[in-house]
Amino acid sequence: MSYDNENIFAKILRSEIPCDKVFENEFVLCFKDINPKAKLHVLVIPKKQYVDISDFLANADTKYQSNFWVSVNEIICKLNLNNKGFQIKSHKGEDGGQEVFHFHIHLLSDS
C-alpha cells in the first residue's frame, strides 16, 4: 500500500484540518483523539510519511526512529504519566483495526 497524501493526518500536518495539539516538535505531532477511548487519549504521529508501524520500522532511518520514541517519552513526561499506568497501541492494516493509514500510536490512560 502506498501512502495517501489525502489522509486525515496528512491534512492535519498541513494545517488543513485543526487539531487539539498537545505537543509538537520537528519529529512528531501529538493531539487529542476526537473519539477518546480513555480519560486521556492522545495520538502521536511522525511528521514524515509512513503508512503503518511496519513501514516506519522498515523505512525510517535509525536516527528518526530514535527521535520519534524520545519524543513519545517527552509526551509521557509532559502528561505526567511516567509514574502512572498507561497504554501505547498501534494498529497495522485493516485486519489489525487501522483506520487512518499514516503510522500513529495511541497513548491512553485512565489515571
Secondary structure as GFF3:
##gff-version 3
##sequence-region A 1 111
A	DSSP	alpha_helix	8	13	.	.	.	ID=ss1
A	DSSP	beta_strand	21	24	.	.	.	ID=ss2
A	DSSP	beta_strand	28	32	.	.	.	ID=ss3
A	DSSP	beta_strand	40	46	.	.	.	ID=ss4
A	DSSP	alpha_helix	53	59	.	.	.	ID=ss5
A	DSSP	alpha_helix	62	78	.	.	.	ID=ss6
A	DSSP	beta_strand	87	89	.	.	.	ID=ss7
A	DSSP	three_ten_helix	94	96	.	.	.	ID=ss8
A	DSSP	beta_strand	105	109	.	.	.	ID=ss9
###
